[in-house]
């Protein structure tokens, strides 16, 4: 991790602490705690490293819980587990999605046929779900991971 990455992580953790600092001393479940979290969630902030300006009340609650359990280090953003790997869809999945989109736009079948079998768009969704499961299984295979890493050079 570079020095720049560490500075950014520290800035994010300080921002997070700044939002929850006045709540840290309150015991979990204190009366009015969740109202204060919702109030903070309605405000806009200059969040380091993003153009977003709001933080959800549940996110604030998670930060508060994390801080109580792990201190300041729990507020540091976690490194992405997929860093350095492509997050693009495999071509087969992209082709299948395009086919589903085109077929779904023209489908005028009822959601189920007599006897409960799926037709039309629902059948395509079932097919996509099966394709997704197969693709995900393929990506989890150790030999597939080795092949992906070999392409990075």
N, C-alpha and C positions, 0 to 999 in steps of 0.2 A: 504494500500500500504506500502510495506516495505521500509526501509531506502535505501537498495540496488536498489529498483525500482526507488525511487526518484533520486538517484545519476545518474542512467542510463538516466532517462528522462532529467535531467539537462545537461548531457554530449551531448545528441542528440540535444537539443535545442541550446547549445553553438556551436556545429558543424554547424547546420543550419544557425545560425546567422553569423558565420565566412564566410560562402559562400555568403551571401547576404549583408554583412555590407557595402561594398563599393557602393552598389546600392541603399541603403535606402534613401540617400539624394537626389537622382534623382526623379523628378516628374514622376508619372505614364505616360507611353507613350512617354518618352523622346527619341529623336533620338538616335539610337544605343543601346538602352536598350536590345532589344531582341537578337541582335547580341552578346552582352556581355553574356547574359544568355546561348546562344548556345555555346559560347566559353567555359564557365565554365562547361557546360554539357559534353564537349569532354574530360575534364581532369579526372584523376583517384584520388580517395581519400581513406583515411582510415576512413570508416564510422563506428561510434560506434555501437556495438551490431550486426553487420552483416558482411558477407564475400563479399557483393557487393562492388564495387569500383566506380560506376558511379551514377550520379543523372541526371535525365531527365530535360531538359530546362523547361518543363511545371511544373515540381515539384518545381523547383527553383522559377518560377513565382508565384506559389501558396504560397510558403513560404514568398516571398516578400509581396504579397498582404495580407497574414495573419498578418505579422508583422506590416504592416501599419495600419491595422484595430484593432489589439488587442495587439500589443506590444510583448515583449519577451514571455509572457505566451502562445501566439498563436503558438509559435514554439515548445512547449512541445508536445511530441507524445501523442496521445489520447489513453486511456486504451481500450483494446479490449472489445467489448460488449459481445463476446462469451467466455470470459475467464472463465475457469473452466468447460466448457461444451464440450462434445465430438464433434468433427467436422467430425467424420467418417460417411460414408454413411449408411443409414438404410439398413439392409440385403435385404429387398424387392427391393430396388433400385439397389443394387449391383447385385442381381440375374437378374433383368431386363436388366441391362447394358450388362451382360455377354451373355444373350440370344440374345440381339440385335447385339452384336459383332459377335457372331457365325452365326447368320442368315444373317447379312450384308456381311460377308466374302464369303458366298455361293450364295448370290443373284445375278442373272444375268438378272433380269427383267428390262425393260425400266423404266425410272423414273415415267412416267404416262401411264396409259392404255388408249385406245380409250375412249373418253367421259370424260377425265380429272380426272378419279379416280386414286389415288396413289396405286402403287403396290410395291412389293419388299422392298428394303431398305428404300425408302421414306415412305412407309406405316409404317415400323418399327419406323422410326423417329417420325412420327405423334403419334404413340402409346406411345413412350417414353415421348414425350412432354406432353401428357395427364397424364401419370403416374407421371411425375415430378410435374405438377400442383396439382394433387391430393395429392401427398406426402407433398408438401409445405403447402397445405391447412391443412392437418392433423397435421403438426408440429406447425402451428399457433393456433390450437384449444387450449383453456385454459386447458381442461381436459387432453390433450396429454402432455402439458407442465408440469402439476402437476405429471403425471405418470413418465416423464423423471426425474424430480427432486427427486422423491421418490426412484428411483433406485440408486441414489448416496449415500444413507445411511447417 
